[in-house]
Each structure stands twice: as C-alpha cells, then as structure tokens.
Amino acid sequence: MSNATSIKQCLVNLKGIEAQLSSLALNSLDTGAQEVFHQSMLTITSLKKDLQLRLLELDRLDLQI
C-alpha cells in the first residue's frame, strides 16, 4: 500500500470519527461532555487538514516525477 493510499484511508477514518464526535457533542446532555466531545472533534479536524495538505504535497511530488 502506498503512502498516498494509507493517508487516504486514514482521512476516511478521521472523517468518520469527526462525525461521531460531532454527534456525541450535539446529543449529550452534560455540558462538560459536550465540550470534551467538541474539543476532540476540533483536534480531529486539525489532524484531518494536516493530512489533506500532506496528501496534496505527495500528489505534487508524483506529478513532478
């Protein structure tokens, strides 16, 4: 499995986790839990953006070769 393929699979997984955390934040009755879920979702969103940038870099490198 290539690096790009691994990153794409990781992105798919992160999107699912992000959606689950968002749902948990919205559906939780405990405000403390809502905040923890929301902050966790923001962390995952940041990781997802970093991986998307890395994937773009890999795509550019492949085009240059």
N, C-alpha and C positions, 0 to 999 in steps of 0.2 A: 504494500500500500504506500503510495507516495505521500510526501508531506502535505501537499495541497488536499489530497483526499482525506487525510487524517484531520486536517483543520476544518474541512467542510463538515465532516461527521461531528466533530466537536461543536461546531456552530449550531448544527441541528439540535444536539443535546442541550446546549445552553439556551436556545430559544424555548425549548420545552420547559426547562427549569424556570426560566424567566416568567413564562406564562403561569406556571403553577404557583410561584411566589406571589405574583400579582393577584391571582385568585384568592390565595390564602389571606393576603392583606385586606382585600375587599370584603371577604366573608367572615373574618374574625371579629368577635365581639369585644375582645380585650384590646384596649388601645396600645398597651405595651407590645403585645404580639403583633399588632398591625404595623407598628413602627419597625420592629425587628424584621418582619417579612418585607416591608418596603425597602429598608436599607439593604437587605440581602439582594433584593431584586435590582437595585441600583448598582451594586457591586457586580452582579452577573452582567448587567447591561454594559458596564465599563469593560469587562473582560471580553464580551462579545465584540465590541467596537475595536478593541486592540487586535483580536484575531482577524476581523474583517480587513483591517489595514495590512496585517501580515500576509493575508491571502492575496491582496492586491499587489503587494511587493513581489510575491512569488510569481504571480501571473506576469508582471512586467519583466522579471528575470527570464521567464520561459520565452517571452516574445523576443528578447534580445539575443537569445542563443540561436 
